[in-house]
Amino acid sequence: MCTVSFLPNSQGFYLAMNRDEKRDRLAALPPEVIELECHRAIFPWEPTGGTWISANDAGVCLALINWHRIKRESNNGVRSRGEVIRKLAGISTSNEISTAVKKLPLRKLRPFRLIAIVPREKRVIEWRWNLQRLAIRNHEWRRQHWFSSGFDEPRAEVERAKVCASFVAGGGDPGKGETSQRRARTGVNAAGYSVKWLRQLHRSHAPKRGPFSICMHRPDAMTVSYTEVGVSKKGATMRYKTGPCCSNGRIINRTISLTRSL
C-alpha cells in the first residue's frame, strides 16, 4: 500500500511517497548517493537490495507501487519488484526508460505501476504491468496522485482521492497570498500548493485514522516511511523520514547536483 504525489512548481517539482507495509517487515535502509554506470542516484533500499523510489543527477525520479487490483499471480516464478527501480535508476530519458522497462523479466514480476518524472522533457509517465500486458499512460505536467492498497484498493483510491480533493478545495494552504518571488523561493507552484501543503496531505488521517487514511494505520500494517524528492534547476534532494508521517521519526537528507540545469 502506498500513496504517491507529484507537485510541479516554477523551479522543478516535488515527488512524495508514503510507503505502507506490514509491521513485521524488516526496516529499510536510509537513502544514500550511489555511483552508477552513467549517473549518480539517490535511493533508500530494502535489506535485500531493492528500492521503491529514486532520483538521479538528470533530475529523473521513479516511484513504484504494487497494483493490487490485479489478483493473478505469476506462473513463472517470482522476483522482487524492488529490482525494477534499481535497474532503471541511472537512466536519463523517457525513451531509454521505456526500452529498459520492456527488457525487465516481466513474466516473473507481480503486477505493478511504475511512475517516471522526466523534467527536461516535462513528462509524467506511468507503466502498468498486469502479468499479461505492459501499458503506458502519459499524464499532464500538473499535480497528480496515485494510490495502492492491499486491504481494499478500489475503496482506498476513492477515499484518498476525496481527501486530496478536499485539501485542494479547502486548503490549509500556507502558500496562498504570497508573492511570485517568494513562491519561487519556497517551492510554491502557480496554483499555490507548497511543499508544506504536500507534507500536511501525506500525514492526513482523514476521513479517519485507519486503513484508508493517507497516513495509514492498521493493526497489522502502517505507513512505515515518507520519502520526498525535490528537484530544482540545480539539484535533487531526497528527504526521508522513518515511521508514520504523523510521528517524530528520524529525518535524513541527501542531495546531488544535476549534470546540467533543467
C-alpha positions in Angstrom: 0.0 0.0 0.0 1.3 3.4 -0.9 0.4 7.0 -1.8 2.5 8.9 -4.4 2.0 12.6 -5.1 3.6 14.8 -7.9 3.6 18.5 -7.4 5.3 20.7 -10.1 6.5 24.3 -9.3 8.3 27.1 -11.1 11.7 25.7 -10.2 11.1 22.0 -10.9 8.9 19.6 -8.8 8.3 17.6 -5.7 7.5 13.8 -5.6 6.3 12.5 -2.3 5.6 8.9 -1.3 4.1 7.2 1.8 5.3 3.6 1.9 2.8 1.3 3.7 3.9 -2.1 4.8 3.3 -4.9 7.3 4.5 -4.1 10.8 6.7 -7.2 10.9 8.6 -6.4 7.7 12.3 -5.6 8.1 13.1 -1.9 8.3 14.5 -0.4 5.1 17.9 1.3 5.0 18.0 5.1 4.6 18.9 6.8 1.2 22.4 7.0 0.0 24.0 8.6 -3.1 25.1 5.7 -5.3 27.5 5.9 -8.3 26.0 4.1 -11.2 27.5 3.4 -14.7 26.5 6.8 -16.2 24.8 8.7 -13.4 24.6 9.3 -9.7 21.4 8.4 -8.0 19.8 8.6 -4.5 17.5 5.9 -3.1 16.6 4.1 0.1 16.7 0.3 -0.1 15.5 -2.9 1.4 18.0 -5.1 3.2 17.7 -7.4 0.1 18.8 -4.6 -2.2 15.6 -3.4 -3.8 14.0 0.0 -3.7 10.7 1.8 -4.4 11.8 5.4 -5.2 14.8 7.1 -6.7 16.2 10.4 -8.1 19.3 10.8 -10.3 21.6 13.6 -11.4 19.5 14.2 -14.6 16.6 15.1 -12.4 14.7 11.9 -13.3 12.6 10.4 -10.5 11.0 7.0 -10.3 8.4 5.5 -8.0 6.9 2.0 -8.0 3.7 0.9 -6.3 2.0 -2.5 -6.3 -1.1 -3.0 -8.3 -3.4 -4.9 -6.0 -6.5 -4.8 -8.3 -4.8 -7.4 -10.4 -5.4 -10.7 -8.4 -3.5 -13.0 -10.7 -0.1 -14.5 -9.8 2.9 -15.1 -12.0 3.3 -18.8 -13.1 6.9 -18.3 -14.0 8.5 -17.9 -10.5 8.5 -14.6 -8.7 11.2 -12.0 -8.5 11.1 -8.9 -6.3 9.6 -5.8 -7.8 12.3 -3.9 -5.9 14.6 -4.8 -8.7 12.8 -2.6 -11.1 13.9 0.8 -10.0 17.4 -0.5 -9.1 17.8 -1.4 -12.8 16.3 1.9 -14.1 17.7 4.5 -11.6 20.6 5.6 -13.8 18.6 6.4 -16.9 18.0 10.0 -18.1 15.4 10.0 -20.9 11.9 8.7 -21.3 12.8 6.6 -24.4 15.6 4.9 -22.5 13.3 4.1 -19.6 10.6 2.7 -21.9 13.2 0.5 -23.6 14.6 -0.7 -20.3 11.2 -1.5 -18.8 10.4 -3.8 -21.8 13.6 -5.7 -21.1 12.7 -6.4 -17.5 11.8 -10.0 -16.5 8.2 -9.0 -16.5 6.8 -12.5 -16.6 8.4 -13.1 -13.2 7.2 -9.9 -11.6 3.9 -9.4 -9.8 1.6 -6.5 -11.1 3.0 -3.0 -10.6 2.7 0.6 -11.6 5.8 2.5 -12.3 5.8 6.3 -12.4 8.6 8.3 -14.0 9.1 12.1 -13.8 11.4 13.4 -16.6 11.7 17.2 -16.0 13.8 18.0 -19.1 11.0 16.6 -21.2 8.2 17.8 -18.9 6.8 14.3 -18.9 4.9 12.3 -16.3 4.7 8.7 -17.5 3.2 5.6 -15.9 3.8 2.0 -17.0 1.3 -0.6 -15.8 2.1 -4.3 -15.8 -0.8 -6.7 -15.2 1.0 -10.1 -15.9 -0.3 -10.1 -19.5 0.3 -6.6 -20.9 2.6 -3.7 -20.3 0.6 -0.5 -20.9 1.8 3.1 -20.8 -0.1 6.2 -19.8 1.1 9.8 -20.3 -0.1 12.3 -17.6 -0.2 16.1 -17.8 2.6 18.1 -16.1 0.3 19.1 -13.2 -0.5 17.8 -9.7 -1.1 14.1 -9.7 -1.8 11.4 -7.1 -1.5 7.6 -7.2 -2.8 5.1 -4.6 -2.4 1.4 -3.8 -3.8 -0.8 -1.1 -3.7 -4.5 -0.4 -6.6 -4.1 2.0 -9.2 -2.7 -0.5 -7.6 -0.9 -3.4 -10.8 0.4 -5.1 -12.1 1.9 -1.9 -8.7 3.3 -0.9 -8.5 5.0 -4.3 -11.9 6.6 -3.8 -11.3 7.7 -0.1 -7.8 9.1 -0.7 -8.8 10.9 -3.9 -11.6 12.6 -1.8 -9.0 13.7 0.8 -6.8 15.1 -2.0 -9.7 17.0 -3.5 -10.7 18.3 0.0 -7.1 19.6 0.5 -7.3 21.3 -2.9 -10.7 22.9 -2.2 -10.2 23.8 1.5 -6.7 24.5 1.6 -5.0 24.6 4.8 -2.8 26.0 2.1 0.1 28.0 3.5 1.2 29.3 0.1 -1.8 31.4 -0.9 -1.3 35.1 -0.9 2.5 35.0 -1.3 4.3 37.0 -4.0 5.5 35.2 -7.1 9.1 35.8 -6.0 8.5 34.2 -2.6 6.6 31.3 -4.2 9.7 30.5 -6.3 12.0 30.6 -3.3 9.8 28.4 -1.1 8.7 25.9 -3.7 5.1 27.1 -4.1 3.6 26.3 -7.5 1.4 28.5 -9.6 -1.8 27.1 -8.0 -0.5 27.9 -4.6 0.5 24.5 -3.3 3.7 24.4 -1.4 5.9 21.6 0.0 4.3 22.3 3.4 0.9 21.7 1.9 2.2 18.4 0.4 3.6 17.2 3.8 0.3 18.1 5.5 -1.5 16.0 2.9 0.7 13.0 3.4 0.3 13.0 7.2 -3.5 13.3 6.9 -5.7 10.9 8.9 -8.9 12.0 7.0 -11.6 10.7 6.9 -10.4 8.9 10.0 -7.2 7.3 11.2 -7.3 3.8 9.7 -6.7 1.7 6.6 -7.9 4.3 4.1 -6.2 7.4 5.5 -3.2 8.6 3.6 -1.1 8.3 6.7 -2.2 4.7 7.1 -2.7 2.7 10.4 -4.0 -0.9 10.7 -3.3 -3.5 13.4 -1.1 -5.4 11.0 0.3 -2.6 8.8 1.0 1.1 8.8 2.9 3.9 6.9 6.5 2.9 7.6 8.3 5.9 5.9 7.8 9.1 4.0 10.1 9.9 1.1 10.1 13.4 -0.5 12.2 14.3 -3.6 12.7 17.9 -4.5 14.2 18.7 -7.9 15.2 22.2 -8.8 17.2 23.7 -11.6 20.5 22.8 -9.9 20.0 19.7 -7.8 17.9 16.9 -6.4 17.3 16.4 -2.7 15.8 13.3 -1.1 14.2 13.8 2.4 13.5 10.5 4.1 11.5 10.2 7.3 11.2 6.9 9.2 7.9 5.8 10.7 4.4 7.1 10.1 4.2 10.7 8.7 2.3 11.7 11.9 5.3 10.6 14.1 8.5 12.3 15.0 10.7 9.9 13.1 14.3 10.5 12.1 14.8 12.7 9.0 17.7 12.1 6.6 18.5 14.4 3.7 20.7 13.5 0.7 21.5 15.9 -2.2 23.1 15.6 -5.6 23.9 18.3 -8.2 22.4 18.0 -11.6 24.7 17.2 -14.5 23.2 20.2 -16.3 20.5 22.7 -15.4 16.8 21.9 -16.2 
